Amino acid sequence: MSLAMIPITPPSPQPAVTLTSVLTCPVCQHTQAEQMPTDACQYFYECTSCHTLLKPLAGDCCVYCSYGTVPCPPIQEQGKGACGCC
């Protein structure tokens, strides 16, 4: 009996997760680069210019998904709904 060899295709490498996002305050338009947490969603952020407390918009899991240039790490890796809250 002969066994055929089936080539195994290695999984394609996942794109690197970006950990820095630039938040833009919707009140004063101040921008600030911030390091995103990798183990939790950040629900609140205080603008460093006008001190407005930012919260996620409806349907978003965190302030980075609402006001940032880059969505949070779980969303980058797994897509919308990855955090279990959106």
Contact map, one row per residue, 1 for C-alpha under 8 A:
11100000000000000000000000000000000000000000000000000000000000000000000000000000000000
11110000000000000000000000000000000000000000000000000000000000000000000000000000000000
11111000000000000000000000000000000000000000000000000000000000000000000000000000000000
01111100000000000000000000000000000000000000000000000000000000000000000000000000000000
00111110000000000000000000000000000000000000000000000000000000000000000000000000000000
00011111000000000000000000000000000000000000000000000000000000000000000000000000000000
00001111100000000000000000000000000000000000000000000000000000000000000000000000000000
00000111110000000000000000000000000000000000000000000000000000000000000000000000000000
00000011111000000000000000000000000000000000000000000000000000000000000000000000000000
00000001111100000000000000000000000000000000000000000000000000000000000000000000000000
00000000111110000000000000000000000000000000000000000000000000000000000000000000000000
00000000011111000000000000000000000000000000000000000000000000000000000000000000000000
00000000001111100000000000000000000000000000000000000000000000000000000000000000000000
00000000000111110000000000000000000000000000000000000000000000000000000000000000000000
00000000000011111000000000000000000000000000000000000000000000000000000000000000000000
00000000000001111100000000000000000000000000000000000000000000000000000000000000000000
00000000000000111110000000000000000000000000000000000000000000000000000010011000000000
00000000000000011111100000000000000000000000000000000000000000000000010010000000000000
00000000000000001111100000000000001111000000000000000000000000000000000110000000000000
00000000000000000111110000000000111100000000000000000000000000000000010000000000000000
00000000000000000111111000000000111100000000000000000000000000010001111000000000000000
00000000000000000001111100000011110000000000000000000000000000000001110000000000000000
00000000000000000000111110000011110000000000000000000000000000110011100000000000000000
00000000000000000000011111001111000000000000000000000000000000000011000000000000000000
00000000000000000000001111111110000000000000001000010100000000000010000000000000000000
00000000000000000000000111111000000000000000000000000000000000000010000000000000000000
00000000000000000000000011111000000000000000000001010000000000000000000000000000000000
00000000000000000000000011111100000000000000000011000000000000000000000000000000000000
00000000000000000000000111111110000000000000000000000000000000000000000000000000000000
00000000000000000000000110011111000000000000001010000000000000000000000000000000000000
00000000000000000000011110001111100000000000000000000000000000000000000000000000000000
00000000000000000000011100000111110000000000000100000000000000000000000000000000000000
00000000000000000001111000000011111000000000000000000000000000000000000000000000000000
00000000000000000001111000000001111100000000000000000000000000000000000000000000000000
00000000000000000011100000000000111110000000000000000000000000000000000000000000000000
00000000000000000011100000000000011111000100000000000000000000010000000110000000000000
00000000000000000010000000000000001111111100000000000000000000000000000110000000000000
00000000000000000010000000000000000111111000000000000000000000000000000111000000000000
00000000000000000000000000000000000011111000000000000000000000000000000000000000000000
00000000000000000000000000000000000011111100000000000000000000000000000000000000000000
00000000000000000000000000000000000011111110000000000000000011000000000100000000001000
00000000000000000000000000000000000110011111100000000000000001110000000000000000000000
00000000000000000000000000000000000000001111100000000011000011100000000000000000000000
00000000000000000000000000000000000000000111110000001111000001100000000000000000000000
00000000000000000000000000000000000000000111111000001110000000100000000000000000000000
00000000000000000000000000000000000000000001111100111100000000000000000000000000000000
00000000000000000000000010000100000000000000111111111100000000000000000000000000000000
00000000000000000000000000000001000000000000011111100000000000000000000000000000000000
00000000000000000000000000010100000000000000001111100000000000000000000000000000000000
00000000000000000000000000110000000000000000001111110000000000000000000000000000000000
00000000000000000000000000000000000000000000011111111000000000000000000000000000000000
00000000000000000000000010100000000000000000011001111100000000000000000000000000000000
00000000000000000000000000000000000000000001111000111110000000000000000000000000000000
00000000000000000000000010000000000000000001111000011111000000100000000000000000000000
00000000000000000000000000000000000000000011100000001111100001100000000000000000000000
00000000000000000000000000000000000000000011000000000111111111111110000000000000000000
00000000000000000000000000000000000000000000000000000011111100100100000000000000000000
00000000000000000000000000000000000000000000000000000001111100000000000000000000000000
00000000000000000000000000000000000000000000000000000001111110000000000000000000000001
00000000000000000000000000000000000000000000000000000001111111101100000000000000000011
00000000000000000000000000000000000000001010000000000001001111101000000000000000001011
00000000000000000000000000000000000000001111000000000011000111111100000100000000000000
00000000000000000000001000000000000000000111100000000111100111111111000000000000000000
00000000000000000000101000000000000100000100000000000001000001111111111100000000000000
00000000000000000000000000000000000000000000000000000001000111111111011100000000000000
00000000000000000000000000000000000000000000000000000001100101111111001000000000000000
00000000000000000000001111000000000000000000000000000001000000111111100000000000000000
00000000000000000000111100000000000000000000000000000000000000111111111000000000000000
00000000000000000000111000000000000000000000000000000000000000010011111000000000000000
00000000000000000101110000000000000000000000000000000000000000011001111100000000000000
00000000000000000000100000000000000000000000000000000000000000011101111110110000000000
00000000000000000010000000000000000111001000000000000000000001011000011111110000000000
00000000000000001110000000000000000111000000000000000000000000000000001111111000000000
00000000000000000000000000000000000001000000000000000000000000000000000111111110011000
00000000000000000000000000000000000000000000000000000000000000000000001111111111111000
00000000000000001000000000000000000000000000000000000000000000000000001111111110000000
00000000000000001000000000000000000000000000000000000000000000000000000011111110000000
00000000000000000000000000000000000000000000000000000000000000000000000001111111110000
00000000000000000000000000000000000000000000000000000000000000000000000001111111110000
00000000000000000000000000000000000000000000000000000000000000000000000000100111111001
00000000000000000000000000000000000000000000000000000000000000000000000000100111111111
00000000000000000000000000000000000000000000000000000000000000000000000001100111111111
00000000000000000000000000000000000000001000000000000000000010000000000001100001111111
00000000000000000000000000000000000000000000000000000000000000000000000000000000111111
00000000000000000000000000000000000000000000000000000000000110000000000000000000111111
00000000000000000000000000000000000000000000000000000000001110000000000000000001111111
